[in-house]
Structure formats: C-alpha cells, structure tokens
C-alpha cells in the first residue's frame, strides 16, 4: 500500500487532536484514539509524541531527509530511538504533530498503527544483509510481512497490539523467541516460528509452533496468528489481552489450535510471496583505518572493505542536532543508511574505512563503555503510564560511572523500564531495573525493582530473576560497589557472575 494512500485517515487524527488540546476529549479517550496514529499525549497532556514506523529499523536516505528536515523545521528538542526500532519525536505541539504525521507520508513513513491495538513496526536484526556470520538476510521477508500487516490495520480488530519480528542469527537481537510472533532464521535457509511470547507483566517465552518453514510461506503463519488472536485473545480484560495470555487459555492445545488456523490460512487464499535478495553492490575502496587498527565502534560487514559504525547515544536519546549532523553526513556516502537496533544503538552501514572514520568523528559523543550503552525507555517524565523516570536514572548512572574509574565490562549493559510495561526490556538485561515504589517510614519513595541474569540469544534466552526493591537514590552506590568487586576479580561482569551469584546478592542486600 502506497504511504500516501493513508493521507485521508489523518483528517480524523487532526480533528480529534485539536479537540483534545481544546479540552473537549479526555486523556484516556485521546490515548485510545491517537495510538492508532502512532501518537500519544505526553504526561501532563500539554505536548505530543509521534512515533515514526521504520520497518526493520531501516532509515533510508529518503527517510533520513525527513527526520533531519523535520528536526530543523519544527525545532524538535527531544528524540528517542526505541527498543522497537522506531524514532520518536517528543514535546510536539498540536500543530506540529498533525503536520508531521502527514508530511511523513511523502517520505514513505506511515505512523498509522504505530501505537494502539494494531500490528506494530515489524522488527529485523539490525545488520541483516550485511552481518558477517548471519544465516541469511531476513529483511526481504520482513518487508513483505510488514506490507501484509499494514493491510490489516483497517480490516481486523485485534484484542491488543501484535508485534512481529525476524531474527537473522542465534544472537536473536529482535527477541524472535519471545515476541507475539517471531521468525528465527536457521542455517538451512528456513525459519523456526515462535508465537505468543512477550515481555511486560507476566512475561512468557514464545511457543515453538513450527520448525523449518519455507520463507515464502511466512504470510500464512501471520494470518494464522491473527486468526488465533481474534478467536482466543481477550477483548474484555485489557491487562490480559496480549497474545501471551493465550498460552494460559489454550494450555497444551496451543500448538494444535495454531495449526488449525494455519490449515485454514493455507486453504483460504494464496499468500505465497516472492522474495528477491537485497543487492549490496558497493565495494570497499581499499582505504584503511588511520592507525591500521579497526576502532572499537566499527563492525566489518560481510561485503569486503565495508563497515558499519556503531553509535549508542546515551539512553537512546541523540541530541536532535547530532542526529541532523549524522543524517546530513550519511546523505553524502554512497549506499549508506541508518539501522536502528532493539537496544537503542544506531548503526551507519556501508561505509568504507575512510567514510567510517568521518562518521566515528561525528558520533564521538555516544557511549564509550558497555555500561554506557545501557537501555532505558523514555520514562515517566514523558510517558503517561510510567512510574519512574528511567532516563533520569540512566543519565545519572552514566555520569557517575565516569568517576568510578572501572575497567570497561566490569558493569554490564543494564536495562531500565519505567514501569511493568517493559519498554526498556528490563527482563533481558544482565542487570535490569523496573520502576516501582518502596515505603520508607510509611512513606512511598521512588524505587526500582532489581533483576539479574536475564539475557537474549536464541538458545540461551531467559528472563532475569527479581531480587528486590531498591531506592532510586541507592542504585549508584550499589552499582559502584558491584563494579569495584567485579573489577578486582579481573573478569568482566558476565564471567564474574557465573561463579559469584551469591556474592552479587550479598552486595545488593544492604541496598534492598
Ligand atoms: S516502560 Fe512504562 S514508563 Fe517506560 S515507556 Fe513503557 S509504559 Fe512508559
């Protein structure tokens, strides 16, 4: 579907948005409506967020132009790269959000269905197509899946949102094994299919419901999942409406019911897809890195002589001016594009060594340690439903870490969510924090629930274990003590934790 064909829908968006800002529509009413256009009112109801749907986290030069031009034109002062591979613009006025949502269509960006009970941005391993060691490029399959799902926005009423993703390797960066529907690539060029998984309250691993499927058949599996969700999803109780609750409803019959829907899908229509490989025909130019050594933030691609530059703005919030600078620099590089990762990292791909050096210089304000590349949702200062300001906590921790003089790796990448909705994916962090509250002398104080030992990865994924509740003010001291202990061992956090789970608990105990 051509992006411009959505234009008509936005007339209603503008009408209701204006009613909201005129006080004629309540916050909950507006939330229920605007999410369907990828927009929410921020906390306090005085400004809006707009989420740019970017399938697979790909930001082409055309889309980059929109991002950069919009930041300049509307003087956007807050940008967030999300864990669902989208870009959010924040602090927008009613006029700006209405204009931007429509203008985006001219650049192939459809915000429709970016929130609310719709199929969301289809996720893809960020370096798919250029990554050394990947099983195969899954992006062409994801593109077809995305088109199909967009077609459902106006035709199917889902109980809740539906997140679909594709993973190109065992790293499972998109969490294919625990999404609403995940396609995990295999070494034989086929996919395993997982469904009804997800984070949030009562997180669940997905159910393996098909193995070794032919990629040209992925739409049948999507259709089957949609049918299953419509049949067994909970339309009454919103808190139990995500697909993972169907595991409770159907129990051992889950796979059987999925298969029934799959048979129907195959019977009803031809959904075979034709997929052509994305062509990467740029070659290296023989240039080398200045001191002959590959810089830490450079990832060699499978295309000889080409590199991806990794940039992790703290908390996934690049300064808007920096993002403009990056977009403008990338426009000048042949076949370069941005790829957004589910851990809020950005990659600039298809650079020669010389081009990579330039991008490295522009992006030198990002994380320079593993801990600095930690993940945080946008947090409660902006998000209406949040409990705690995860961004504030992360910014403070990253600032403090610089004074602690720890070797890189002594502290892991941590994941912070402002509430149980898990947008900061706290369950998969080696260390995770989730916004909450702790009573001190009978009074509620800002706090976070501590989790440990979560991880993604296809065969080793697990959700972190809940350890206890820590006051927000105590978290820096705890992490400093932990970092010092790990540093003394000479190991990194992962290696240290293997044999020191009990020590971890002892370090945490006084702060809980
Ligand atoms: S985790 Fe909670 S606070 Fe953070 S963005 Fe999601 S809903 Fe908002």
Boltz pocket constraint, residues with backbone or C-beta under 6 A from the ligand:
constraints:
  - pocket:
      binder: B
      contacts: [[A, 377], [A, 378], [A, 379], [A, 380], [A, 383], [A, 384], [A, 385], [A, 386], [A, 387], [A, 388], [A, 390], [A, 417], [A, 418], [A, 419], [A, 420], [A, 421], [A, 422], [A, 423], [A, 424]]
      max_distance: 6.0
